[in-house]
Amino acid sequence: MLFAAHAKDALELTKMQENAKAIDSQKQIKEYEIQLEKMKVEQIRVSAEEKRKLLGEETRQNQQRADYQDRLARKRYDDQLVQQVDSAVCLSMKSRTGPVNRQTV
């Protein structure tokens, strides 16, 4: 009987140890899952930050491109005005010098 009582206690002790190991294993699994979720959240945060930086850089480059196009358009317009003024001056000078040359000849 004494052996049976000790065997029963030993079996109970073994079951308790197995339960404790199972609980520890479950705890480790939950901790791992929590760490995995934290890593996913961090990855999403980093990805969003990189996207924000990329959009900011694209916006900056688009603004620079628009400014450059504006400067080119203004320069073309100014050059066109200068050319028109030069043409008008040349025509004016030709019309003035044309009759004078005929009179002196």
C-alpha positions in Angstrom: 0.0 0.0 0.0 2.8 2.3 0.8 4.2 1.7 -2.6 0.9 2.5 -4.3 0.5 5.8 -2.3 4.0 6.8 -3.3 3.3 5.8 -6.9 0.1 7.9 -6.9 2.0 10.9 -5.5 4.8 10.4 -8.0 2.2 10.3 -10.8 0.5 13.4 -9.5 3.9 15.2 -9.3 4.7 14.2 -12.9 1.4 15.5 -14.1 1.9 18.8 -12.3 5.4 19.1 -13.8 4.0 18.4 -17.3 1.3 21.0 -16.7 3.9 23.5 -15.5 6.0 22.8 -18.7 2.9 23.1 -20.9 2.0 26.4 -19.2 5.6 27.7 -19.7 5.5 26.6 -23.3 2.2 28.4 -23.9 3.7 31.5 -22.2 6.7 31.4 -24.5 4.5 31.0 -27.5 2.3 34.0 -26.4 5.5 36.1 -25.8 6.7 35.1 -29.3 3.4 36.1 -30.8 3.5 39.4 -29.0 7.0 40.1 -30.3 5.9 39.1 -33.8 3.0 41.5 -33.6 5.3 44.3 -32.3 7.7 43.7 -35.2 4.8 43.8 -37.7 3.6 47.1 -36.2 7.1 48.5 -36.4 7.5 47.4 -40.0 4.3 49.1 -40.9 5.4 52.3 -39.1 8.8 52.3 -40.9 7.1 51.6 -44.2 4.7 54.5 -43.7 7.6 56.8 -42.7 9.5 55.9 -45.8 6.4 56.5 -47.9 5.9 59.9 -46.3 9.5 60.8 -47.0 9.2 59.6 -50.6 6.1 61.7 -51.2 7.8 64.7 -49.7 10.8 64.3 -52.0 8.5 63.8 -55.0 6.6 66.9 -54.1 9.8 68.9 -53.7 11.1 67.6 -57.1 7.8 68.4 -58.8 7.9 71.9 -57.4 11.4 72.4 -58.6 10.4 71.1 -62.1 7.4 73.5 -62.1 9.6 76.4 -61.1 12.1 75.6 -63.8 9.4 75.3 -66.5 8.0 78.7 -65.3 11.4 80.3 -65.6 11.9 78.8 -69.1 8.4 80.1 -70.2 9.2 83.6 -68.8 12.6 83.6 -70.6 11.0 82.5 -73.9 8.4 85.3 -73.5 11.1 87.9 -72.7 13.2 86.7 -75.7 10.1 86.9 -77.9 9.4 90.5 -76.8 13.0 91.5 -77.4 12.9 89.9 -80.9 9.6 91.8 -81.6 11.1 95.1 -80.4 14.3 94.5 -82.5 12.2 93.7 -85.6 10.1 96.8 -85.0 13.2 98.9 -84.6 14.7 97.5 -87.8 11.5 98.1 -89.8 11.3 101.6 -88.4 14.9 102.3 -89.4 14.4 100.8 -92.8 11.4 103.0 -93.4 13.2 106.1 -92.3 16.4 105.4 -94.3 14.6 104.2 -97.4 13.1 107.6 -98.5 16.2 109.5 -97.4 18.4 107.4 -99.7 16.1 108.0 -102.6 16.1 111.7 -102.1 19.9 112.0 -101.9 20.4 109.9 -105.0 
